[in-house]
Amino acid sequence: MRAVVFAAVGELTVAERPEPVPGPREVVIETAAVGICGTDTHVLDGEFEGTVFPLVPGHEATGTVVALGPGADEGPSALAVGDHVAVNPSSTCGECDLCLTGRQNLCRAWNGMGVVRADGAAQQRFTAPVANVFKLRPDTDVFEAALIEPLACAIHGWDVLPRRMADHVLVYGSGTMGLLMAQLAPRAGAASVTIIDVNPDRLVTAAEVGIEHRYTSAGDADRAEWDVVIDCTGSIAAIEDGLPRVMAGGVFQHFGVAPADATARYSPFRVYRDEVSVVGTMAVLNSFGRAVAMFETGAIKAQPMISHSFTLEDYAQALRMFRAGQGRKLQVRPNQDTSRTLLGQPGQRR
């Protein structure tokens, strides 16, 4: 069986691995699609806390159940061979104060599949606990459904925002997370949604998924302030531009991942005087099942968001393309033998 392996910091290879064997209450999943995101580059670059090498990457995964461990076909999460599924990559200790008070996503022993200690899905087949595996409807596109994991993160992002009906929302970044947060905003009660990206090509995608107000600079927008400002870039320039645009009494959310040692300048007096709330959001918290439901009811337009698929052998090419900011959502499809451009973009052939 073939797998992408991060052998050490900065070292990537494609290698033969033993076929996985499911343990009790586990299943073997044949991988359909794995999304590539910024976390994968942070892991390979040695920038993610707690990563243990060697590691198979891949945490945005879907596939088909091909084998069952003892007990996997029993109970409320029972699965069967042939089920199409999406996989929640997160596991926690279940014993610390954070876990026991409902903040499992902040557990200091948090283990993300393909991120920390457990191998991920950038391989032809992998195992997962039944509790982390969510069955999809037979008519759900199993490749597009790899967006369910980032959608679960977006839903948790909205969970921690103090929402009000008719808020005006500003989102920085028209990549995968910005597009998901922006598409969820009307369902969270937003009266208007504005999205900012310095790359005009990314705003084309925003238009295709239905975001009406799109600019390369917030200064060009038809508003000066917003009730909710969400940074999905992790860029210090975007953060410093966005926080002053929060309306008095409004909220700024750090959604994008900034470098661990980065600092941003803002006015503490203004935060005090205008009662501006600043909130963070980390990964998934009891939102994966809801993400499946929202995806399958058409809450997001998935098809325009995915531009390329890659074989395992072309994983390094996919990472280079991601780092260069090219394409839209990039996927690895480990059981396909050809890399493909899935939709046309400026300067690309269909």
HELIX and SHEET records of a PDB file:
HELIX    1   1 GLY A   38  LEU A   44  1                                   7    
HELIX    2   2 ASP A   97  LEU A  100  1                                   4    
HELIX    3   3 GLN A  104  LEU A  106  5                                   3    
HELIX    4   4 VAL A  130  ASN A  132  5                                   3    
HELIX    5   5 GLU A  144  LEU A  147  5                                   4    
HELIX    6   6 ILE A  148  ASP A  159  1                                  12    
HELIX    7   7 THR A  176  LEU A  184  1                                   9    
HELIX    8   8 ALA A  185  ALA A  188  5                                   4    
HELIX    9   9 PRO A  200  GLU A  208  1                                   9    
HELIX   10  10 ALA A  218  ASP A  220  5                                   3    
HELIX   11  11 ILE A  236  GLY A  242  1                                   7    
HELIX   12  12 LEU A  243  ARG A  245  5                                   3    
HELIX   13  13 PRO A  268  ARG A  273  1                                   6    
HELIX   14  14 PHE A  288  GLU A  296  1                                   9    
HELIX   15  15 GLN A  303  MET A  305  5                                   3    
HELIX   16  16 LEU A  312  ASP A  314  5                                   3    
HELIX   17  17 TYR A  315  ARG A  323  1                                   9    
SHEET    1   A 2 ARG A   2  ALA A   8  0                                        
SHEET    2   A 2 GLU A  11  GLU A  16 -1                                        
SHEET    1   B 5 ARG A 125  PRO A 129  0                                        
SHEET    2   B 5 GLU A  26  GLY A  35 -1                                        
SHEET    3   B 5 GLU A  60  LEU A  68 -1                                        
SHEET    4   B 5 HIS A  84  VAL A  87 -1                                        
SHEET    5   B 5 VAL A 133  LYS A 135 -1                                        
SHEET    1   C 5 ARG A 125  PRO A 129  0                                        
SHEET    2   C 5 GLU A  26  GLY A  35 -1                                        
SHEET    3   C 5 LYS A 329  VAL A 332 -1                                        
SHEET    4   C 5 ILE A 306  PHE A 310  1                                        
SHEET    5   C 5 ARG A 340  THR A 341 -1                                        
SHEET    1   D 2 SER A  90  SER A  91  0                                        
SHEET    2   D 2 ASN A 111  GLY A 112 -1                                        
SHEET    1   E 6 HIS A 213  TYR A 215  0                                        
SHEET    2   E 6 SER A 192  ILE A 196  1                                        
SHEET    3   E 6 HIS A 168  TYR A 172  1                                        
SHEET    4   E 6 TRP A 226  ASP A 231  1                                        
SHEET    5   E 6 VAL A 246  HIS A 254  1                                        
SHEET    6   E 6 SER A 277  GLY A 280  1                                        
END                                                                             
